[in-house]
Amino acid sequence: MVGYAGMIDYSKSSILITGGTGSFGKKFAEVMLREYKPKKLVIFSRDEKKQHDMYQDGFDAPCMRYFIGDVRDCDRLHRAMHDIDFVIHAAALKHVPACEYNPIEAVQTNIIGAQNVINASLNTGVKRVIALSTDKAVNPINLYGATKLCAEKLFTRSNAYSGQGRTTFSCVRYGNVIGSRGSVIPLFQKQRETGEITLTDDRMTRFWITLDQGVHFVVRCLEEMQGGEVFVPKIPSMKMLDLAEAIAPECKRKIVGIRPGEKLHEVLLSEDEARHTVEYDDLYIIQPEASSWSDKKWPEPNVPEGFRYASDTNKEWLTTDEIKGFE
């Protein structure tokens, strides 16, 4: 990709993933076990049943460990990160309406939880930490996006606490994940049975990425990160109208209006961030504006002045036939 840090010998590495029983966590574990064979893979999550189900579903390799814990509990994170080399932070409250209705809970998990992951990583000598973010963190209009923006700042700026030490922090930011829990695709499939599906606005567009693509992108960024970057993949956009057509072409469509905290289009890279961004063939790297913790010389930004990577002006779009393949 970029050629910063080089490959990781996973056979000698221990990895912990917070939110490990979620959609991303399970796919990450699947890819790790199949392709990278880590020395140890720790699933850290709150739900005992989901961990049990995951184990029963075949995630029972000798390298697997299951830790019951919450990112709100710093002591438990300290214990779980003992002898861990790399942390993937995927735990979050991510549903926009739930975060709007439970704002303090969203802050406790998405912001205080991020702080706890950072402190535990620093205190236990974790080598690299990469946190998952979202397009909703760019110019946020809902609480979920605001908490993820704050978490991004915490992770990228916490390199200052590590200085030239062992632990480095970076983020990955991408759009809606096809097949993740809460995706609109299962909703449309269920509504198809009634003969009518609901759309908030027929002009709406979104960035889309598959779970498998998201996992492999995170692995690549873990290997390339220097600390302080936000990695943004180049991914296609989709018109929600085309999604409805692909899933339920025979159904009526009812426009119900944009929900509170929802945008018409999403942005993965803002005009202000473009000033310190480097573009590569398949991704953008938003470099830290100031990196007082490091004497690294960053590449010169090469993104045009005023550039904005948005779902409605994207150059790459999914066709209806491609969308049908996601069902």
N, C-alpha and C positions, 0 to 999 in steps of 0.2 A: 504493500500500500504506500507507505511513506518512507519506511526504512529507518526509523529512529532507534528503537530499543533492541530489536531482534527477537528471535523466537524464544519461547519458554519451554523448558523440559518439564512437561506436566507429570511425567512418571516420577519425578522427584519433588512435586509440588502439592501443597494442600490448599484447597479452595473452599471457601464458605460462601453460600448465597443466602441472603436474607429474603424472606418471602418465597422460600424455596419450594413450597407446594402450590404456588400460583401457576398460571398458564406459562409464563416465561420460565419460571424456576424448573418446572418439569421438563420443558423442552431443552433447557440448558443442561440439565442432568443427563438427559437422553443423549445429546450430542457429545457431552464430555465423556460419558462411558463408552460410547461407540467409537469415537474418533481420536480421543486424546489420552485416555487411560490414566487419570490422575492418581497420585499416591493416596490422597484422601479427599473426599467430597462431602462437605457438611451441609445438610439441609437445616436451615434455621427458620422456624415459623411457629405461629401460635396454636395451630389447630391439630390436636392429637389425632382426630379421625382422618384428616387429610394425609397426615404422615403415615398412618397405618394403611390407608388405601394406596398410597404411592408405593409403599413397600410391597403390598400384595400385587400391585400391577407390574412387578418385575424389577423395581429399583432396589435390588437387594444384593448388589455386588459387595464383595468384602471391603472395598474402599469407602462405602457409604456410611455416613453417620447421621442420626436424626436428633436434633436438639429442639426441645420445646422451649420457646422463648419469644419475647416481644421486644421490638427495637426500642420501646419506651423504657426498657429495663437495662440500664447501662451495666450493672453487675453481671447480669446473665450474658450480655454480649462479651464482656471481658473473659468470662469462663469459656465461652464458645470459641473465641478467637485465639486461644492458646495454641501455639505452634502452627498458625495459619499463615500462608504466604500471600494469598490473594483473596480479596473480598469483592463480590458482586452484590451491590445493594439494589434489590428489586422490590423490597417491601414498601407498600404505600397504600393509603386510602385513595382510590383513583376515580371513583364515580362522582361526576360533577354534582348531581342532585343530592347525593348523600353528604358530600362535603359542605354543600350550602346549608343543609339542614342541621349538620353536626359540626359547626366550624371549629370548636375547641378540640374536638377529637381529631379533625384533619390536621390542625397545627401540632398536636401532641405526637402524632405518628409521622407526618411528612417533614416536619421541621425539627422538633425535639428528637425524634427518632434518628434523623440524619446527624444531628449533633452527637448523639450517643454512639453511633457507628464510627464517626470520626474520632472521638476521644478514645474509644476502645481500640481502634486500629493503631492510633499513635502510641498508646500505652503498652500494647502487646507486641509492637514491632512488625506489624503487617507490612509487606513490601509495596503492594499496589492495591488501590481501591478504585473501582469504577462504579459510578451510580447511574441508574437509568432515569432519564428525564423524558419530557414530552413537548410536542409543539405548543401545547397550551401554556407553557412557561414563557412564551414569547409575547410580550405586551398583554399580560393576562387580564381577563375581565371576570374571571370566576375565582373562587377561593382555592380550588384545586390547583389551577395554574399558578396562582400567587404563591402557594406553599412550595410548589416544585421549582419556581424561580428562586425562592429563598434557599431551597436545598441546593440548587445548582451553585449559587454564590458561596454557600458554606463549603461545599466540596472543593470547588476550584480555588478558593482563597485559603483554605486550610493547609495548603502546602507551605504557607508562611509559618505555621506552627511546627512543621517538620523540618523546615529549612533544608540543609544539605543532608538531612538524616535519611533513614531507611524508607519512610512511608511517603508515597506520592498519591495524589488524588486527581481524578478526571471524571468527566461525565459523557454520556452518550445521549443524544436527543433525537427522537424520531416520532413519526406520526401514529395513526391508529393501527392497531395490530389485528390482522385478519385471524379469526379463530380464537382470540383471547376471550376471557370471561367478560360479559357485558357488551360484546360486539353486537352491532345492529343486525348482522346477518342471521343469527338464530331468531331474532324478533321478527324479521321479515318472513322467514320460513314458517314460523308459527302463525303469523297473520295471514299467510297465503291460504291457509285452510278455511278462513272466513270469507275469502273473496275480496277483501279490502285491506290495503296496507296504508300506514300513516307515514307521511313525510312532514318534517318541520318546515322545509322551504325547498321548492324545486330548483333553486339556484345553487344549493349548498354543494361544496366540494370538500374533499378531505385527502390528506396524504395516506397511503396505505403501504404496509409492509407485512410480510408473513412472519410467523414465529420463528421459523427456521432461519430466515434472512436476518432477523433481529439478533438471534443468538450468535450466528457466525460473525456478524458485524461487531458485537460486543467482544468476542474472543479476539478478533483482529485488533480492536482498539486497546484491549488489555495488553497486547504484545507491543504496540507502538507507542503508548502513552509516555509522556515525559513529566506530566503533572501540570494541571491548570487548564488543560484544553477542554473544549466541548466539541465532540465529534458528531457531525451531522451527515447521514448518508443521503445520496441522491436516490430518491425513490419516486414512484409514479403517483399521480393524483387520480382520483375517481370522482365522477359526478354521482351524487346520491340518486339522482333520477335514473342514471344508467344502472346502478346497483339494483334499484327496484325493478327495472325492466328485465334484468338478467335473472333475477330470482322469481319474480311473479309477473310475467308479461301479460297474463290474462286477468289480473286483478285491477279493481278500481283503486285510485289513489286519492287519499284524503290529506289535504294540507292543514296541519294543526298549528302552525306557527312556531317560531324559534323559541326554545325553552330558556328560562332564566340562566344566564351565565354561558350561553352558547353563541359561537361565532358563525357567520355565514361561510367564511373561509379561514383556514389556519395558516400560520407562518412558522417556518422552521429556522429562518435566519433573517433578522431585522436589518434595516438600513444602518443603524448605529453599530451593530455587530460586524457588518461587512467591512468596516474600516480596519479591522484587525483580523481578517479572515483570509485563509489560504485555500484556494480551490484546487482539487485534484480530479482525476478522471471520474471517480465514483463517490466522492465525498467532499465536504467542506470541513476545515478545522478552524474553529473559533479560538484564536490564541489569547492567552491572558494579556490584558492591556498593560499590566505591570507585573513583573515576576521578580520581586525583590528577594525571593528565597533561592534564586538560581542565577548563575552566570551564563546560562544557556543563551545562544544567539538564535532567535527564532527566524524562520524564513520571512521574507518580505511579503506583506499582503498583496494579493493579485486580483482581488474581486473589484469590479468597477464601482465607482462612487455612486451611492444611492441604490445599490443592488438590494433586492428583497426576494427571498426564496419563499414563495407563497403557493398554496394549493391551487389557486385559480389562474395563476400565470405560469405554472410549471410547463416545461417543454415536453414532459413525458406523461402520457395518459393511458390508463387501462382501457382496453376495448371491452365491449359487452361479452364477447366470446371468452376473453381472458378472465373476466369477472365470474363467468359461469363455472370456471374451473375451481373456484374457491368454495363452492357449496359442499 
